[in-house]
Amino acid sequence: DTAVSQTPKYLVTQMGNDKSIKCEQNLGHDTMYWYKQDSKKFLKIMFSYNNKELIINETVPNRFSPKSPDKAHLNLHINSLELGDSAVYFCASSLGSNQPQHFGDGTRLSIL
Amino acid sequence: GEDVEQSLFLSVREGDSSVINCTYTDSSSTYLYWYKQEPGAGLQLLTYIFSNMDMKQDQRLTVLLNKKDKHLSLRIADTQTGDSAIYFCAETPYSGAGSYQLTFGKGTKLSVIP
């Protein structure tokens, strides 16, 4: 039983395209997150949602738009993909914003 | 601002103990975490410690917290080749409006020599 699942696991696409990454959690958690891990393995938060409402929005280009249709899902849509968007994107969830976060396996995005 | 520091590399022999150290800056962190990332894999929550504790032990893992010095360490006893991974320390400073933000160090790559 996968707790936090992301799809796709790998995404290879061309510059300028628009793509989406989906995330679902079956833990009953209220808070969900998106993180970006760069080529040097540095992890940085992008967004945080609590009960479908945005609570953290770090300095991320407007081309990135999160959408939370319900508490169990937080999807990430990226417009006009750029070379610098190549990274691993992790979804995570927690019971509350100050509770341990559980991560998905990541989506490896490569821009050609 | 928030800043979590860890050494980037650690190499140990199989069977020895590994100690990974971390310093953090924000005293408002309620929990401090250790995550493990194996090559090509996601982040696994390894263990965490509540800020009012000094020590937490879980099988081969021992976490020590020195709040005065803002120093966190992870000790792995009887290190195995399967422990080879990147270990991330993380703090959770308060970021306002009732929310806490998980802030990671750059990770320590542990290499276990057979």
Interface residues (C-beta under 8 A of the other chain):
Chain A: Y33 K40 K41 F42 L43 K44 I45 S48 N50 I55 I56 F90 A92 S97 N98 Q99 P100 Q101 H102 F103 G104 D105 G106
Chain B: T30 Y31 Y33 Y35 Q37 A41 G42 L43 Q44 L45 Y48 I86 F88 T92 S95 A97 G98 S99 Y100 Q101 L102 T103 F104 K106 G107
